[in-house]
């Protein structure tokens, strides 16, 4: 039974996990880098330990030190949050070898689904629809050109490992492919230690819609509806909402059932997300699986009333899901926006010291924060400083509340992407639900995507 958890992460997700643990009466241990010594989550935890220097290799990726602290603090389990070590199979194995519960899926499954080529093979075997492509690593640019010629341009060149759009590029002709293959391969090798590349047919102007799943260790699994994450910049999500205004109930059900088929076929347990591209005809194609808690999980919590961190902990404890698919109800609409410390003109990170923070309050407003007054936003980490989640009985009500909340949201001392978020939410195309993945490129002015 889990009585004490170390959160191997930082910022808002560390605070989010700590909050649920406190509600469950579970002790919490925070770890922090030198740059994060004054971060709010550090004092929020029951105990806190210094990991090391400010660079991630010295701190949040320092597995031996994390395990040393876990032993010293006498914790039962480790929650990885998202990012950093959350989808690192070797870390999960190291936790288990140290006698700790890893609050996440089986390490072998993490490894399988973390490799996009292997994930395609597994989903193909499970009968989940795939984007037409090539389900093994490409030997070189010549083979890439031959595959592209066969499936037809435009195509997406992708790195097999990692995510976040790194190593990914749309290609429209053989000349560009030849140039892009080597550069993206090198970038993937640098970021992920794996330069394997593969190709998929480009689905033009799709929706990016994902299915949240929960699966226990006893073979029970449910889907918690969908989240639409189509408003993106540089393949990074900016706005997420649930449910999708585009899906009909038949497609929604088919996608959910495909997700359950997928997780059962690989023996998955804990929380996970299957991401799909959906074309204009509502045909959906598997994109990838995230074997962790998603940044955008709060919108699912708002429409289902479930605490996903609580469910993760219960599953890790070996408990059976306390509800069936029929019990999972969907109520209202929720939208999440990610607030970044970045220059609103160039969209480059803009670290610095926050001198003031004023948050909107009211019905249907939820904050997930990594900062407070006088917080230092470090250049060492991702510049996301907060998430604003707004819900209402309908999409229209949620949008109106979000518009008002964004107008009242004040951050002083640093630059943020609040102007971009306001422009998106106020655009008539967003109100109409015209939110394909080219939304920002198509509708928002002066944006470099």
ROROVO-501025 format. One record per residue (C-alpha): residue number from 1; x, y, z. Coordinates in steps of 0.25 Angstrom, whole numbers, plus 2048, in hexadecimal, padded with zeros to 3 digits. Example, Ala and Ser with C-alpha at 12.3 -4.5 7.8 and 13.67 -1.06 7.14 Angstrom:
+-----+-----+-----+-----+
|   i |  px |  py |  pz |
+-----+-----+-----+-----+
|   1 | 831 | 7EE | 81F |
|   2 | 837 | 7FC | 81D |
+-----+-----+-----+-----+
***
This chain:
+-----+-----+-----+-----+
|   i |  px |  py |  pz |
+-----+-----+-----+-----+
|   1 | 800 | 800 | 800 |
|   2 | 805 | 80E | 7FC |
|   3 | 807 | 817 | 808 |
|   4 | 812 | 820 | 803 |
|   5 | 815 | 825 | 7F5 |
|   6 | 821 | 82C | 7EF |
|   7 | 81E | 835 | 7E3 |
|   8 | 829 | 834 | 7D9 |
|   9 | 825 | 841 | 7D3 |
|  10 | 824 | 850 | 7D5 |
|  11 | 81A | 85C | 7D3 |
|  12 | 80B | 85B | 7D1 |
|  13 | 80B | 84C | 7CF |
|  14 | 813 | 84A | 7DC |
|  15 | 808 | 853 | 7E3 |
|  16 | 7FD | 84B | 7DD |
|  17 | 802 | 83E | 7E1 |
|  18 | 805 | 843 | 7EF |
|  19 | 7F7 | 848 | 7F0 |
|  20 | 7F0 | 83B | 7ED |
|  21 | 7F9 | 833 | 7F7 |
|  22 | 7F6 | 83D | 802 |
|  23 | 7E7 | 83B | 7FF |
|  24 | 7EA | 82B | 800 |
|  25 | 7F2 | 82D | 80D |
|  26 | 7FF | 828 | 806 |
|  27 | 80C | 82F | 80A |
|  28 | 813 | 836 | 7FF |
|  29 | 822 | 839 | 7FC |
|  30 | 826 | 843 | 7F2 |
|  31 | 834 | 844 | 7EB |
|  32 | 83A | 851 | 7E5 |
|  33 | 845 | 857 | 7DE |
|  34 | 84D | 863 | 7E3 |
|  35 | 845 | 86B | 7D9 |
|  36 | 838 | 867 | 7DF |
|  37 | 83C | 868 | 7EE |
|  38 | 831 | 873 | 7F0 |
|  39 | 826 | 86D | 7E7 |
|  40 | 819 | 86C | 7EE |
|  41 | 818 | 85C | 7EC |
|  42 | 824 | 85B | 7F5 |
|  43 | 81E | 861 | 801 |
|  44 | 810 | 85A | 7FE |
|  45 | 816 | 84C | 800 |
|  46 | 818 | 845 | 80D |
|  47 | 826 | 844 | 80B |
|  48 | 830 | 849 | 800 |
|  49 | 83E | 845 | 7FC |
|  50 | 848 | 84C | 7F3 |
|  51 | 84B | 844 | 7E7 |
|  52 | 857 | 84C | 7E1 |
|  53 | 85A | 857 | 7D8 |
|  54 | 851 | 85E | 7CF |
|  55 | 853 | 857 | 7C2 |
|  56 | 84A | 84B | 7C0 |
|  57 | 855 | 841 | 7BF |
|  58 | 85A | 845 | 7CD |
|  59 | 84C | 845 | 7D3 |
|  60 | 83F | 840 | 7CD |
|  61 | 846 | 835 | 7C4 |
|  62 | 84F | 831 | 7CF |
|  63 | 849 | 823 | 7D1 |
|  64 | 854 | 81E | 7DC |
|  65 | 851 | 82B | 7E4 |
|  66 | 842 | 82A | 7E3 |
|  67 | 843 | 81B | 7E8 |
|  68 | 84D | 81F | 7F3 |
|  69 | 843 | 829 | 7F8 |
|  70 | 837 | 81F | 7F7 |
|  71 | 83F | 816 | 800 |
|  72 | 843 | 820 | 80A |
|  73 | 834 | 826 | 80A |
|  74 | 82F | 818 | 80B |
|  75 | 824 | 819 | 801 |
|  76 | 81C | 80E | 7FB |
|  77 | 81A | 814 | 7ED |
|  78 | 81E | 81E | 7E3 |
|  79 | 815 | 826 | 7DA |
|  80 | 81D | 82B | 7CE |
|  81 | 813 | 836 | 7C9 |
|  82 | 814 | 839 | 7BA |
|  83 | 821 | 83C | 7B3 |
|  84 | 82F | 839 | 7B8 |
|  85 | 82F | 82A | 7BD |
|  86 | 820 | 828 | 7BB |
|  87 | 822 | 81F | 7AF |
|  88 | 82F | 819 | 7B2 |
|  89 | 82E | 80A | 7B2 |
|  90 | 83C | 809 | 7B9 |
|  91 | 838 | 812 | 7C4 |
|  92 | 82B | 80A | 7C6 |
|  93 | 834 | 7FE | 7C7 |
|  94 | 83D | 804 | 7D1 |
|  95 | 832 | 808 | 7DA |
|  96 | 82D | 7FA | 7DA |
|  97 | 83B | 7F4 | 7DC |
|  98 | 83C | 7FE | 7E8 |
|  99 | 82F | 7F8 | 7EE |
| 100 | 827 | 804 | 7EB |
| 101 | 819 | 805 | 7E4 |
| 102 | 81A | 80D | 7D7 |
| 103 | 80D | 814 | 7D5 |
| 104 | 80C | 811 | 7C6 |
| 105 | 80B | 805 | 7BD |
| 106 | 814 | 7F9 | 7BB |
| 107 | 822 | 7FD | 7B7 |
| 108 | 822 | 7F4 | 7AB |
| 109 | 815 | 7FB | 7A6 |
| 110 | 81B | 808 | 7A8 |
| 111 | 827 | 804 | 79F |
| 112 | 81E | 7FE | 794 |
| 113 | 815 | 80A | 793 |
| 114 | 820 | 814 | 794 |
| 115 | 825 | 810 | 787 |
| 116 | 81C | 815 | 77D |
| 117 | 81F | 80A | 773 |
| 118 | 81D | 7FF | 77D |
| 119 | 810 | 806 | 781 |
| 120 | 80B | 805 | 773 |
| 121 | 80E | 7F6 | 772 |
| 122 | 807 | 7F4 | 77F |
| 123 | 7FB | 7FC | 77B |
| 124 | 7FA | 7F5 | 76D |
| 125 | 7FA | 7E8 | 774 |
| 126 | 7EF | 7ED | 77D |
| 127 | 7E6 | 7F1 | 771 |
| 128 | 7E7 | 800 | 774 |
| 129 | 7E7 | 809 | 768 |
| 130 | 7F4 | 80F | 764 |
| 131 | 7F9 | 81A | 75B |
| 132 | 7FE | 814 | 74E |
| 133 | 80D | 813 | 750 |
| 134 | 81A | 80A | 752 |
| 135 | 81A | 802 | 75F |
| 136 | 829 | 800 | 761 |
| 137 | 835 | 80A | 762 |
| 138 | 83A | 80F | 754 |
| 139 | 848 | 80B | 750 |
| 140 | 84C | 819 | 74A |
| 141 | 846 | 824 | 742 |
| 142 | 846 | 81C | 735 |
| 143 | 83C | 812 | 73B |
| 144 | 834 | 81D | 741 |
| 145 | 833 | 823 | 733 |
| 146 | 82E | 815 | 72E |
| 147 | 824 | 814 | 739 |
| 148 | 81F | 822 | 737 |
| 149 | 81D | 820 | 728 |
| 150 | 815 | 813 | 72B |
| 151 | 80B | 81A | 735 |
| 152 | 80B | 827 | 72E |
| 153 | 80F | 835 | 732 |
| 154 | 80D | 83D | 73B |
| 155 | 812 | 834 | 746 |
| 156 | 817 | 836 | 755 |
| 157 | 825 | 832 | 758 |
| 158 | 825 | 82E | 767 |
| 159 | 82F | 82A | 771 |
| 160 | 82C | 81C | 777 |
| 161 | 830 | 821 | 785 |
| 162 | 82C | 82D | 78E |
| 163 | 821 | 837 | 78B |
| 164 | 81D | 846 | 78B |
| 165 | 81F | 847 | 77C |
| 166 | 82E | 845 | 77D |
| 167 | 833 | 83E | 771 |
| 168 | 826 | 840 | 76A |
| 169 | 824 | 847 | 75C |
| 170 | 81A | 848 | 751 |
| 171 | 820 | 845 | 744 |
| 172 | 81A | 848 | 736 |
| 173 | 825 | 843 | 72C |
| 174 | 831 | 83A | 72B |
| 175 | 83B | 845 | 72B |
| 176 | 836 | 84A | 738 |
| 177 | 835 | 83C | 73E |
| 178 | 844 | 83A | 73B |
| 179 | 848 | 846 | 742 |
| 180 | 83F | 844 | 74E |
| 181 | 842 | 836 | 751 |
| 182 | 850 | 837 | 756 |
| 183 | 84E | 844 | 75E |
| 184 | 841 | 83E | 765 |
| 185 | 849 | 831 | 767 |
| 186 | 854 | 839 | 76E |
| 187 | 84A | 841 | 776 |
| 188 | 843 | 834 | 77B |
| 189 | 850 | 82E | 77F |
| 190 | 854 | 83A | 787 |
| 191 | 847 | 83B | 78E |
| 192 | 843 | 82D | 790 |
| 193 | 850 | 825 | 78E |
| 194 | 848 | 81E | 782 |
| 195 | 849 | 823 | 774 |
| 196 | 83F | 819 | 76E |
| 197 | 836 | 81F | 764 |
| 198 | 829 | 81B | 75D |
| 199 | 81F | 821 | 754 |
| 200 | 80F | 822 | 754 |
| 201 | 806 | 828 | 74A |
| 202 | 802 | 836 | 74E |
| 203 | 7F3 | 837 | 752 |
| 204 | 7F0 | 845 | 74D |
| 205 | 7E9 | 84F | 757 |
| 206 | 7E6 | 844 | 761 |
| 207 | 7E0 | 845 | 76F |
| 208 | 7EA | 841 | 77A |
| 209 | 7E0 | 839 | 784 |
| 210 | 7E5 | 830 | 78F |
| 211 | 7DE | 826 | 798 |
| 212 | 7E1 | 825 | 7A6 |
| 213 | 7E1 | 817 | 7AC |
| 214 | 7E2 | 810 | 7BA |
| 215 | 7E6 | 802 | 7BB |
| 216 | 7E8 | 7FA | 7C8 |
| 217 | 7F1 | 7EE | 7CA |
| 218 | 7E5 | 7E4 | 7CA |
| 219 | 7E2 | 7E6 | 7BB |
| 220 | 7D7 | 7F1 | 7BD |
| 221 | 7D8 | 7FD | 7B4 |
| 222 | 7CF | 809 | 7B1 |
| 223 | 7D0 | 816 | 7A8 |
| 224 | 7CD | 823 | 7AE |
| 225 | 7C9 | 82A | 7A1 |
| 226 | 7D1 | 832 | 798 |
| 227 | 7D9 | 83F | 798 |
| 228 | 7DB | 848 | 78C |
| 229 | 7E9 | 84E | 78B |
| 230 | 7E9 | 853 | 77D |
| 231 | 7ED | 861 | 780 |
| 232 | 7FC | 860 | 780 |
| 233 | 809 | 868 | 77D |
| 234 | 816 | 860 | 778 |
| 235 | 80E | 853 | 77B |
| 236 | 80D | 858 | 78A |
| 237 | 7FF | 858 | 78F |
| 238 | 7FA | 866 | 793 |
| 239 | 7EB | 864 | 796 |
| 240 | 7E4 | 857 | 79A |
| 241 | 7D5 | 854 | 79C |
| 242 | 7CB | 849 | 7A0 |
| 243 | 7C3 | 845 | 799 |
| 244 | 7C6 | 847 | 78B |
| 245 | 7BC | 850 | 784 |
| 246 | 7BF | 848 | 777 |
| 247 | 7BC | 83A | 77A |
| 248 | 7AF | 833 | 77A |
| 249 | 7AB | 829 | 784 |
| 250 | 7AD | 81D | 77A |
| 251 | 7BB | 821 | 777 |
| 252 | 7BE | 824 | 786 |
| 253 | 7BA | 816 | 78A |
| 254 | 7C2 | 810 | 77F |
| 255 | 7CE | 818 | 783 |
| 256 | 7CC | 814 | 792 |
| 257 | 7CA | 805 | 78E |
| 258 | 7D7 | 805 | 785 |
| 259 | 7DF | 80B | 791 |
| 260 | 7DA | 800 | 79A |
| 261 | 7DD | 7F6 | 790 |
| 262 | 7EB | 7FC | 78F |
| 263 | 7EE | 7FC | 79E |
| 264 | 7E9 | 7EE | 7A1 |
| 265 | 7F1 | 7E9 | 795 |
| 266 | 7FE | 7EE | 79C |
| 267 | 7FB | 7EA | 7AA |
| 268 | 7FB | 7F9 | 7AE |
| 269 | 7F7 | 7FE | 7BC |
| 270 | 7F7 | 80C | 7C2 |
| 271 | 7F2 | 819 | 7BB |
| 272 | 7F6 | 81B | 7AD |
| 273 | 7F2 | 822 | 7A0 |
| 274 | 7F1 | 81E | 792 |
| 275 | 7F2 | 829 | 788 |
| 276 | 7EB | 829 | 77B |
| 277 | 7EA | 831 | 76E |
| 278 | 7DC | 833 | 769 |
| 279 | 7D9 | 837 | 75B |
| 280 | 7CE | 840 | 755 |
| 281 | 7C6 | 833 | 753 |
| 282 | 7C7 | 82F | 762 |
| 283 | 7D1 | 823 | 75E |
| 284 | 7DB | 822 | 769 |
| 285 | 7E9 | 81D | 769 |
| 286 | 7F2 | 819 | 775 |
| 287 | 7FD | 823 | 777 |
| 288 | 805 | 81F | 784 |
| 289 | 802 | 81B | 792 |
| 290 | 807 | 823 | 79F |
| 291 | 809 | 819 | 7AA |
| 292 | 808 | 824 | 7B5 |
| 293 | 7FF | 82F | 7BA |
| 294 | 7FD | 839 | 7B0 |
| 295 | 7FE | 848 | 7B2 |
| 296 | 7F0 | 84A | 7AE |
| 297 | 7EA | 840 | 7B7 |
| 298 | 7E2 | 84A | 7BF |
| 299 | 7D8 | 84C | 7B4 |
| 300 | 7D4 | 83D | 7B5 |
| 301 | 7D3 | 83F | 7C4 |
| 302 | 7CA | 84B | 7C2 |
| 303 | 7C0 | 843 | 7B9 |
| 304 | 7C0 | 836 | 7C0 |
| 305 | 7C2 | 83A | 7CF |
| 306 | 7CD | 830 | 7D0 |
| 307 | 7DB | 833 | 7D7 |
| 308 | 7E5 | 82C | 7CD |
| 309 | 7F1 | 82D | 7D7 |
| 310 | 7E8 | 826 | 7E1 |
| 311 | 7E5 | 81B | 7D7 |
| 312 | 7F3 | 81A | 7D4 |
| 313 | 7F7 | 817 | 7E2 |
| 314 | 7EC | 80D | 7E4 |
| 315 | 7F0 | 806 | 7D8 |
| 316 | 7FE | 805 | 7DC |
| 317 | 7F9 | 800 | 7EA |
| 318 | 7F3 | 7F4 | 7E2 |
| 319 | 7E5 | 7F9 | 7E4 |
| 320 | 7DA | 7F5 | 7DA |
| 321 | 7D3 | 801 | 7D3 |
| 322 | 7C7 | 805 | 7DB |
| 323 | 7BE | 808 | 7CF |
| 324 | 7BB | 802 | 7C1 |
| 325 | 7BA | 809 | 7B4 |
| 326 | 7AB | 80B | 7B6 |
| 327 | 7AE | 813 | 7C3 |
| 328 | 7B7 | 81D | 7BC |
| 329 | 7AE | 829 | 7B9 |
| 330 | 7B1 | 835 | 7B1 |
| 331 | 7AC | 842 | 7B6 |
| 332 | 7AF | 850 | 7B1 |
| 333 | 7BB | 856 | 7A9 |
| 334 | 7C9 | 859 | 7AE |
| 335 | 7D4 | 861 | 7A7 |
| 336 | 7E3 | 862 | 7AC |
| 337 | 7ED | 86C | 7A7 |
| 338 | 7FC | 86B | 7AA |
| 339 | 802 | 878 | 7AF |
| 340 | 811 | 87A | 7AB |
| 341 | 81C | 883 | 7AE |
| 342 | 81F | 888 | 7A0 |
| 343 | 820 | 894 | 798 |
| 344 | 812 | 897 | 791 |
| 345 | 819 | 89B | 784 |
| 346 | 824 | 891 | 782 |
| 347 | 81F | 886 | 78B |
| 348 | 82C | 883 | 790 |
| 349 | 82D | 87F | 79F |
| 350 | 82E | 88C | 7A8 |
| 351 | 833 | 888 | 7B6 |
| 352 | 834 | 891 | 7C1 |
| 353 | 82E | 895 | 7CF |
| 354 | 81F | 897 | 7D0 |
| 355 | 81C | 8A4 | 7D8 |
| 356 | 80D | 8A2 | 7D9 |
| 357 | 802 | 897 | 7D6 |
| 358 | 7F3 | 89A | 7D6 |
| 359 | 7EA | 88E | 7D3 |
| 360 | 7DC | 88E | 7CF |
| 361 | 7D2 | 887 | 7D8 |
| 362 | 7C4 | 883 | 7D6 |
| 363 | 7BB | 877 | 7D3 |
| 364 | 7C1 | 86D | 7CA |
| 365 | 7CF | 872 | 7CB |
| 366 | 7DB | 869 | 7CF |
| 367 | 7EA | 86D | 7D0 |
| 368 | 7F6 | 863 | 7CF |
| 369 | 802 | 86C | 7D3 |
| 370 | 811 | 86B | 7D3 |
| 371 | 813 | 879 | 7D8 |
| 372 | 80F | 884 | 7E2 |
| 373 | 813 | 892 | 7E4 |
| 374 | 822 | 894 | 7E3 |
| 375 | 824 | 886 | 7DD |
| 376 | 830 | 885 | 7D4 |
| 377 | 82D | 87E | 7C6 |
| 378 | 83A | 877 | 7C3 |
| 379 | 840 | 876 | 7B5 |
| 380 | 844 | 868 | 7B9 |
| 381 | 836 | 862 | 7B7 |
| 382 | 829 | 862 | 7AF |
| 383 | 823 | 870 | 7AF |
| 384 | 815 | 86C | 7B3 |
| 385 | 811 | 873 | 7C0 |
| 386 | 803 | 86F | 7C2 |
| 387 | 7F6 | 869 | 7BC |
| 388 | 7E9 | 870 | 7BC |
| 389 | 7DD | 867 | 7BB |
| 390 | 7CF | 86C | 7B9 |
| 391 | 7C2 | 863 | 7B9 |
| 392 | 7B3 | 866 | 7B7 |
| 393 | 7A6 | 85F | 7B3 |
| 394 | 7A9 | 861 | 7A4 |
| 395 | 7B5 | 865 | 79B |
| 396 | 7AF | 873 | 79A |
| 397 | 7AF | 875 | 7A9 |
| 398 | 7BD | 870 | 7AA |
| 399 | 7C2 | 879 | 79F |
| 400 | 7BB | 885 | 7A5 |
| 401 | 7C1 | 882 | 7B3 |
| 402 | 7CF | 87F | 7AD |
| 403 | 7CF | 88D | 7A5 |
| 404 | 7CB | 894 | 7B2 |
| 405 | 7D6 | 88C | 7BA |
| 406 | 7E1 | 88F | 7B0 |
| 407 | 7DD | 89E | 7B1 |
| 408 | 7DF | 89E | 7C0 |
| 409 | 7EB | 896 | 7C0 |
| 410 | 7F7 | 89E | 7C3 |
| 411 | 806 | 89B | 7C4 |
| 412 | 810 | 8A5 | 7C6 |
| 413 | 81F | 8A6 | 7C5 |
| 414 | 820 | 89C | 7B9 |
| 415 | 81A | 89A | 7AB |
| 416 | 810 | 88F | 7A9 |
| 417 | 807 | 889 | 79E |
| 418 | 7FB | 88F | 7A3 |
| 419 | 7F9 | 898 | 797 |
| 420 | 7F9 | 88C | 78E |
| 421 | 7EF | 884 | 797 |
| 422 | 7E5 | 890 | 796 |
| 423 | 7E6 | 891 | 787 |
| 424 | 7E4 | 882 | 786 |
| 425 | 7D8 | 882 | 78F |
| 426 | 7D1 | 88E | 789 |
| 427 | 7D3 | 88A | 77B |
| 428 | 7C5 | 886 | 774 |
| 429 | 7CB | 87A | 76E |
| 430 | 7CE | 875 | 77C |
| 431 | 7C0 | 878 | 780 |
| 432 | 7BB | 870 | 774 |
| 433 | 7C4 | 864 | 778 |
| 434 | 7CC | 865 | 76C |
| 435 | 7D9 | 860 | 773 |
| 436 | 7E1 | 858 | 76A |
| 437 | 7F0 | 857 | 76C |
| 438 | 7F3 | 862 | 763 |
| 439 | 7EA | 86C | 76B |
| 440 | 7F5 | 875 | 770 |
| 441 | 7FC | 875 | 762 |
| 442 | 7EF | 878 | 75B |
| 443 | 7E8 | 882 | 765 |
| 444 | 7F2 | 889 | 76E |
| 445 | 7FA | 894 | 769 |
| 446 | 809 | 896 | 76B |
| 447 | 80C | 888 | 770 |
| 448 | 818 | 880 | 76D |
| 449 | 814 | 871 | 76D |
+-----+-----+-----+-----+
***
